[in-house]
Amino acid sequence: MRFLSAGQVARLVDAGPHARPYYRALADAMRAAVMGGQIPVRVRMPAERDLARTLGVSRTTVTAAYDLLRERGFLESRQGSGSWTALPDPAVTADNPWLAVDGEGLIQLHAAAPPAPSALRAAMAQAVEEVPRYGMGNGYHPLGLPVLRERIAARYTERGLATRPEQILVTTGSQHAIMVVLGVLAGAGDAIIVESPTYPHAIDAARRLGARVTSVGVSSGGWPEDLVSGAMRQAAARLAYLMPDFQNPTGALMDDATRSAVVGAARRTGTFLLVDETWSELALDEVPRTAPMAAFDTGGTVISIGSASKLWWGGLRIGWIRTTAALARRMAQHRASVDIASPVLEQLVVAALFERLAQTRAERRRTLRASRDALVTELRARLPGWEFAVPPGGGTLWIRLDSGSAASLAEAAACHGVRIAPGPWFGLEGTLDGYLRLPFTQPPQVLKEAVTRLHTARRLGLTGAVRRPDALSPMV
């Protein structure tokens, strides 16, 4: 379809005759029709005069609705040529509340999750075309669809780590991957090393097993190799969970020399390394090229996990594990008692997205860098006492407050319309209360408004106790 008539748009859009202001209701209805697929993307819309006549409203009303859609990124116009529907670019969209605000009207800065990239729609359409031939089977693929495992393995090989599809196990997200690995390799009483700060759900997974969790400090400056090695040796650690690529939340990137040293230390102490590469594709600046940590491993010490959630979209719920072929089969047998296999359609979508990897990386680099720079500028202007290093990649700032409690600030911020993640969420036993994680995965305008609210919350102040994220408030 190349264009829509005024009559067709009028049938597809129900703004309600008594809605006020009508132009906003009309714009919201058009936006909902685009997002819902009733109005295709890149289709020419009717002239303002024609649509106004059909709807029985003034041309000024339709002009205002079109202006609002253009401002929000759902309409592109060229003088003399008309207007076409579009999807918003998070880097330039001024008003995108359906991406940035939850049902309670709070700006969501507690989760570092970007919206879907522009490639998602085409990848989904391709997957839908392919799924019927998979319907001839039972739909259960405990190791994952062969086509997706091949593309994940090929990507590791491109990054300098020769990998066969037999070494890949597809999971239902990276959190599921962590649970599968720990379920096979660790148990009650085992010592598990985590970074401090670290991904909160990794701590939760280890504690759920009854493991003894201990931490080693990491900062934006990196990992002290001697402390990591010493912690593994002194704790007789069964496993260490590390995030060497734009670590969440510090944004640190581990250099190759440290990677090699840590892998060597793990081999000597008999410690498995669970390496989370969720952010590995998201370099925003020019950084030294690093090899996957498993490239320094020769004996199955390193188990790597990855995810579609940050590069592509968290709603896909697809992750993966790279390990030895034998251990991948063993983990597939273990996961069968939990969820049997990951959804076929979502796996096909991710396989299609791998064909668009370069496109998405370029888009993410542009949008996340714009958001990061906007957040940094606003923080330095409004909250100059807060200290942080600007990360060269990833999606978060790890901020040291100049005074006060991050837990109390989080309570105050919620009262002023923004949800944030205080430092204790990322550490053990209530530590890190002088720190705060702020993601830059929202559009710049949303981040600027969030900092304004944080400035107000800090100025007015509010006391309160820290709360761990619950099952309905995912921390990512």
ChimeraX attribute file (.defattr): number of C-alpha atoms within 10 A of each C-alpha:
attribute: neighborCount
match mode: 1-to-1
recipient: residues
	/A:1	9
	/A:2	10
	/A:3	16
	/A:4	17
	/A:5	14
	/A:6	20
	/A:7	14
	/A:8	15
	/A:9	19
	/A:10	16
	/A:11	9
	/A:12	14
	/A:13	19
	/A:14	15
	/A:15	18
	/A:16	11
	/A:17	12
	/A:18	8
	/A:19	11
	/A:20	11
	/A:21	9
	/A:22	18
	/A:23	22
	/A:24	19
	/A:25	19
	/A:26	25
	/A:27	24
	/A:28	18
	/A:29	18
	/A:30	26
	/A:31	22
	/A:32	15
	/A:33	17
	/A:34	17
	/A:35	15
	/A:36	10
	/A:37	10
	/A:38	13
	/A:39	22
	/A:40	18
	/A:41	18
	/A:42	17
	/A:43	16
	/A:44	21
	/A:45	23
	/A:46	19
	/A:47	16
	/A:48	20
	/A:49	15
	/A:50	15
	/A:51	22
	/A:52	19
	/A:53	14
	/A:54	14
	/A:55	16
	/A:56	10
	/A:57	15
	/A:58	14
	/A:59	17
	/A:60	13
	/A:61	18
	/A:62	24
	/A:63	17
	/A:64	17
	/A:65	22
	/A:66	24
	/A:67	18
	/A:68	19
	/A:69	23
	/A:70	21
	/A:71	17
	/A:72	22
	/A:73	21
	/A:74	24
	/A:75	24
	/A:76	20
	/A:77	15
	/A:78	8
	/A:79	6
	/A:80	6
	/A:81	8
	/A:82	13
	/A:83	21
	/A:84	21
	/A:85	23
	/A:86	21
	/A:87	18
	/A:88	21
	/A:89	18
	/A:90	29
	/A:91	20
	/A:92	17
	/A:93	18
	/A:94	17
	/A:95	18
	/A:96	19
	/A:97	13
	/A:98	8
	/A:99	16
	/A:100	19
	/A:101	18
	/A:102	13
	/A:103	7
	/A:104	7
	/A:105	11
	/A:106	19
	/A:107	25
	/A:108	23
	/A:109	24
	/A:110	21
	/A:111	19
	/A:112	22
	/A:113	23
	/A:114	24
	/A:115	19
	/A:116	20
	/A:117	20
	/A:118	15
	/A:119	17
	/A:120	19
	/A:121	14
	/A:122	14
	/A:123	21
	/A:124	18
	/A:125	12
	/A:126	16
	/A:127	21
	/A:128	14
	/A:129	11
	/A:130	14
	/A:131	15
	/A:132	11
	/A:133	8
	/A:134	13
	/A:135	10
	/A:136	8
	/A:137	9
	/A:138	7
	/A:139	14
	/A:140	15
	/A:141	18
	/A:142	20
	/A:143	27
	/A:144	23
	/A:145	22
	/A:146	17
	/A:147	14
	/A:148	22
	/A:149	24
	/A:150	18
	/A:151	20
	/A:152	26
	/A:153	20
	/A:154	18
	/A:155	16
	/A:156	18
	/A:157	14
	/A:158	11
	/A:159	14
	/A:160	14
	/A:161	17
	/A:162	13
	/A:163	20
	/A:164	19
	/A:165	20
	/A:166	19
	/A:167	20
	/A:168	29
	/A:169	29
	/A:170	30
	/A:171	31
	/A:172	21
	/A:173	23
	/A:174	23
	/A:175	20
	/A:176	21
	/A:177	26
	/A:178	24
	/A:179	19
	/A:180	20
	/A:181	21
	/A:182	22
	/A:183	16
	/A:184	15
	/A:185	13
	/A:186	20
	/A:187	18
	/A:188	12
	/A:189	13
	/A:190	19
	/A:191	22
	/A:192	28
	/A:193	28
	/A:194	28
	/A:195	25
	/A:196	20
	/A:197	25
	/A:198	25
	/A:199	22
	/A:200	22
	/A:201	18
	/A:202	19
	/A:203	23
	/A:204	13
	/A:205	18
	/A:206	25
	/A:207	16
	/A:208	12
	/A:209	16
	/A:210	15
	/A:211	20
	/A:212	17
	/A:213	20
	/A:214	19
	/A:215	20
	/A:216	19
	/A:217	15
	/A:218	19
	/A:219	17
	/A:220	19
	/A:221	13
	/A:222	17
	/A:223	21
	/A:224	15
	/A:225	16
	/A:226	13
	/A:227	14
	/A:228	22
	/A:229	19
	/A:230	15
	/A:231	19
	/A:232	28
	/A:233	16
	/A:234	9
	/A:235	16
	/A:236	16
	/A:237	23
	/A:238	23
	/A:239	25
	/A:240	24
	/A:241	23
	/A:242	20
	/A:243	26
	/A:244	26
	/A:245	25
	/A:246	25
	/A:247	30
	/A:248	28
	/A:249	29
	/A:250	26
	/A:251	26
	/A:252	25
	/A:253	24
	/A:254	20
	/A:255	17
	/A:256	18
	/A:257	11
	/A:258	17
	/A:259	22
	/A:260	18
	/A:261	16
	/A:262	23
	/A:263	23
	/A:264	17
	/A:265	19
	/A:266	24
	/A:267	18
	/A:268	12
	/A:269	18
	/A:270	16
	/A:271	22
	/A:272	22
	/A:273	25
	/A:274	26
	/A:275	23
	/A:276	25
	/A:277	20
	/A:278	26
	/A:279	23
	/A:280	21
	/A:281	19
	/A:282	21
	/A:283	23
	/A:284	21
	/A:285	11
	/A:286	8
	/A:287	10
	/A:288	9
	/A:289	10
	/A:290	18
	/A:291	17
	/A:292	22
	/A:293	27
	/A:294	25
	/A:295	18
	/A:296	19
	/A:297	17
	/A:298	11
	/A:299	9
	/A:300	14
	/A:301	21
	/A:302	26
	/A:303	21
	/A:304	24
	/A:305	26
	/A:306	24
	/A:307	28
	/A:308	23
	/A:309	22
	/A:310	23
	/A:311	25
	/A:312	24
	/A:313	18
	/A:314	18
	/A:315	13
	/A:316	20
	/A:317	20
	/A:318	25
	/A:319	25
	/A:320	27
	/A:321	30
	/A:322	26
	/A:323	24
	/A:324	19
	/A:325	17
	/A:326	10
	/A:327	20
	/A:328	21
	/A:329	18
	/A:330	13
	/A:331	23
	/A:332	22
	/A:333	15
	/A:334	17
	/A:335	22
	/A:336	14
	/A:337	9
	/A:338	10
	/A:339	13
	/A:340	16
	/A:341	21
	/A:342	22
	/A:343	19
	/A:344	17
	/A:345	18
	/A:346	20
	/A:347	26
	/A:348	22
	/A:349	24
	/A:350	27
	/A:351	22
	/A:352	22
	/A:353	25
	/A:354	20
	/A:355	13
	/A:356	15
	/A:357	16
	/A:358	12
	/A:359	14
	/A:360	22
	/A:361	18
	/A:362	13
	/A:363	19
	/A:364	25
	/A:365	19
	/A:366	14
	/A:367	23
	/A:368	27
	/A:369	23
	/A:370	19
	/A:371	26
	/A:372	28
	/A:373	14
	/A:374	19
	/A:375	26
	/A:376	18
	/A:377	14
	/A:378	19
	/A:379	21
	/A:380	13
	/A:381	11
	/A:382	15
	/A:383	17
	/A:384	12
	/A:385	13
	/A:386	15
	/A:387	16
	/A:388	18
	/A:389	16
	/A:390	17
	/A:391	23
	/A:392	18
	/A:393	25
	/A:394	32
	/A:395	29
	/A:396	25
	/A:397	24
	/A:398	24
	/A:399	21
	/A:400	19
	/A:401	19
	/A:402	13
	/A:403	11
	/A:404	14
	/A:405	22
	/A:406	27
	/A:407	27
	/A:408	19
	/A:409	28
	/A:410	28
	/A:411	22
	/A:412	25
	/A:413	25
	/A:414	17
	/A:415	14
	/A:416	18
	/A:417	18
	/A:418	25
	/A:419	23
	/A:420	25
	/A:421	26
	/A:422	26
	/A:423	26
	/A:424	23
	/A:425	27
	/A:426	28
	/A:427	21
	/A:428	18
	/A:429	8
	/A:430	13
	/A:431	14
	/A:432	20
	/A:433	21
	/A:434	17
	/A:435	26
	/A:436	27
	/A:437	24
	/A:438	24
	/A:439	27
	/A:440	28
	/A:441	28
	/A:442	28
	/A:443	27
	/A:444	25
	/A:445	18
	/A:446	27
	/A:447	26
	/A:448	20
	/A:449	16
	/A:450	25
	/A:451	21
	/A:452	17
	/A:453	20
	/A:454	26
	/A:455	17
	/A:456	15
	/A:457	22
	/A:458	18
	/A:459	11
	/A:460	10
	/A:461	15
	/A:462	16
	/A:463	13
	/A:464	13
	/A:465	12
	/A:466	20
	/A:467	13
	/A:468	15
	/A:469	14
	/A:470	8
	/A:471	7
	/A:472	6
	/A:473	10
	/A:474	12
	/A:475	19
	/A:476	17
